[in-house]
Amino acid sequence: MIDALCPNGVEYKSLKEIAVVSGAGVDKKINENEQPIKLLNYMDVYKNKYIDNSLDFMKVTACENKVSQCNVLKGDIFITPSSEILNDIGNAAVITEDLENVVYSYHIMRIRLKNYNYITSKYIGYVFESDYVQSQINRHAEGITRYGLTKTKWENISIPLPPLPIQEEIVRILDNFTELTAELTAELTAELTARKNQYNYYKDKLLTFEDGVVWRELDELLERTSNIRWNLEKEDKTYKYVDLTSVDRDMNRINETQEINKNNAPSRAQQIIKTDDVLFGTTRPLLKRYCYVDSEFDNQICSTGFCVLRANTSLVLPKWIYYNIASSNFYIHVERFEQGASYPAISDSNVKKYKIPVPPLHEQERIVSILDKFDALVNDISIGLPAEIEARQKQYEYYREKLLSFKELKAQEAKDGC
């Protein structure tokens, strides 16, 4: 189809050329003098590819002007314009039918095509997943504790726009592929979830003790770490930088890291991490972002978005701390101390108030050995179900990139038509 319809390449356009990009949505509040309304919010967009009236929307209120300005219609594309996680910017969801009595939140942005075409909306929803668009987003994102793009930069995001028949075929293929991948992944995930539930059950049992075991706050079992104002100006050296994006919340390990040097180092205070440290994400802590630091990241720089738990090994094993903060009881503790509505967080000092059992080191070693074997079965992406789920996702991403990669049409040829 590409050979027949656009042999010389595909035209690329900025969002502002083809759509109106709108922010300034509705707040999550209920005021007596305003109209009751339903709210399409950040997590609705983050979790869904397509959105219809079946979604359980939050109930808020809005003034008449906002209800009219912030309506949600079939073909609208919504994106997550900011996040404390760099790679979470630009998640897109497409509206599949007019949503009556629904407005959108000020935490998301609406992209409405100037010339309505539902297929093009669905196509753009997929384009936002592509490496081409995501690389633009990452390149232009700004922020310290939260990353985002200005409205102008969103409007200047460039996307390939092949002829409509090609868009339609790409949407058909990716819709089918997405559905098939979702079905297969759901089956594998259900089995993996059952295994994880079994693992979590036995983990909690192994970490539960009756009388005779001393319980101590984490703060009593840790070596001291401190934030530093990192200055690379005098160093010609590159470091790995572990931020919230780096930690895989499903596998509880550090994956991709940034490389920083004197030219691009974040200016805010940082921490140095060591092998066997345990990291716990204190921003949105109930997202359960934690990991164990292996030797690959020894003496590297870590974001202050983490609480660094460094074991005093004369008292406790590092892995003993790791498994205790992975327990269900730890998150009951975290929930008690979590503060903030929009971007909840917990202080390092409150994390370290958590009490854990401290049996003798030889007993810690025995239990850690058992839990390591369980952990590998449910989290190691090189074996078993996690590897199969990862393979399905990689397969989808591979073919998506093949379908959404185009030769760009040169300016003069674009004027003449492809």
Summary of the structure (lengths in Angstrom):
residues: 418
radius of gyration: 24.4
end to end distance: 12.6
largest distance: 83.8
contacts: 1241
relative contact order: 0.13
helix: 41%
strand: 23%
